[in-house]
Amino acid sequence: MTARPGSTLSASPIALEERFGAANYLPLPVVLTRGEGVYLWGDDGKRYLDMMSAYSAVSFGHGHPRLVEALIAQARQLAMTSRAFHSDRLGPFLQRLCMLTSMDRALPMNSGAEAVETALKAARKWGYTVKGIAEERAQVIVAGNNFAGRTTTLVGFSSEAQYRSGFGPFTPGFLIVPFGDAAALEAAITPDTCAFLVEPIQGEAGIVVPPAGYLRAVREICTRHNVLMICDEIQTGLGRTGKLLACDHEGVRPDGLTLGKALGGGLLPVSAFLAREDVMAVFKPGDHGSTFGGNPLAAAVGDAALQVLVDERLAERAASRGELLMERLHALAHPAIVAIRGKGLLVGVEIDPAFATARRVCEGLMREGVLTKDTHGTVVRLAPPLVIGAREIEEAVAALDRVIRALA
């Protein structure tokens, strides 16, 4: 029964969410009320170690003082204007973002999906106006098992059946090739190909790392065929893998780049599409926009997040802490662990389904005071805030060891 306006509901937060919310998520049964650094607290007062960091959105830790201060100060000054006018915060933010990533220009948006949609629009228009592809024929190649977001266009080129089921018809103009196979990419390119969209490391697919040299080969192929190489670094970017960008591991500079999640400092949605000059030049006033994209509040927080990333050397920290995490995980040597994959602080532990589902492992971790989420029922994600210390990593791995042994 729907409650009347003004009536009081005494049900639990979980019950209220299940009653009034859409059933498009299956959260672990914990109600969180507070966060600080690498820790979260439940409504029962129990403290949890966050080993997920909101899919990298909380890379700087919960409630980072510098980021909260930037948010509050800007909210008091000027939070929102729309891009109908200039603000004093957007220009400096875009400058810092472009200088850090060595890209020419940036277009600010809100969610990661919006950044990818922006990249696709830019790639297609570049294909028509610069490359000379005939109208309505531009094709974008994507990698199998990709995850770019949840809009109808983006799920339309997903190879995951559930993401597509019931949501068609889908936008044409996409071709899927196997991830990690540079030869397959080259074979798929035609004169109508305008771009190749790829995650340097696939997150939602189960933290899948491509073969060494793959991104370098992709860069060479795209350059030779005059095809835009667009790297989706929404999860992997801004220090997560031990470098500023995951494509930096192979010294690759893409033609286009999408960033999000960590760019908002764990406080609000901030994303961007960055590109070289001739790619971004295809946009004219009225071609594309966003009411909230680039608002003063988002620009202030995004700018502060980039400063914290550099000042606290968080990419370097992710590299060293990631080495420790991998070392401790490999030392477990449990037959239930099929594989351990990742770079920096983006690690996936694949669980033998004959032993247990990854969700059962995550439920066990929750009881041990460690929070994370499984991917596709087989992989436990370990991607904590980049500010995590060695002691917390030891605690998380010890908890995983206890859970696996208890399940066995």
Sequence and secondary structure as in RCSB ss.txt:
>XXXX:A:sequence
MTARPGSTLSASPIALEERFGAANYLPLPVVLTRGEGVYLWGDDGKRYLDMMSAYSAVSFGHGHPRLVEALIAQA
RQLAMTSRAFHSDRLGPFLQRLCMLTSMDRALPMNSGAEAVETALKAARKWGYTVKGIAEERAQVIVAGNNFAGR
TTTLVGFSSEAQYRSGFGPFTPGFLIVPFGDAAALEAAITPDTCAFLVEPIQGEAGIVVPPAGYLRAVREICTRH
NVLMICDEIQTGLGRTGKLLACDHEGVRPDGLTLGKALGGGLLPVSAFLAREDVMAVFKPGDHGSTFGGNPLAAA
VGDAALQVLVDERLAERAASRGELLMERLHALAHPAIVAIRGKGLLVGVEIDPAFATARRVCEGLMREGVLTKDT
HGTVVRLAPPLVIGAREIEEAVAALDRVIRALA
>XXXX:A:secstr
    TT    S HHHHHHHHS S     S  EEEEEBTEEEETTS EEEESSGGGGTTTT BT HHHHHHHHHHH
HH     TTS  TTHHHHHHHHHHHHT SEEEEESSHHHHHHHHHHHHHHHIIIII   TT  EEEEETT    S
SHHHHHT   HHHHTT  S    EEEE TT HHHHHHH  TTEEEEEE SSBTTTTSB   TTHHHHHHHHHHHT
T EEEEE TTTTTTTTSSSSGGGGGT   SEEEE GGGGTTTS  EEEEE HHHHTT  TTSS  SSTT HHHHH
HHHHHHHHHHHTTHHHHHHHHHHHHHHHHHHH  TTEEEEEEETTEEEEEE TTT  HHHHHHHHHHTTEE  EE
TTTEEEE   TT  HHHHHHHHHHHHHHHHHH 
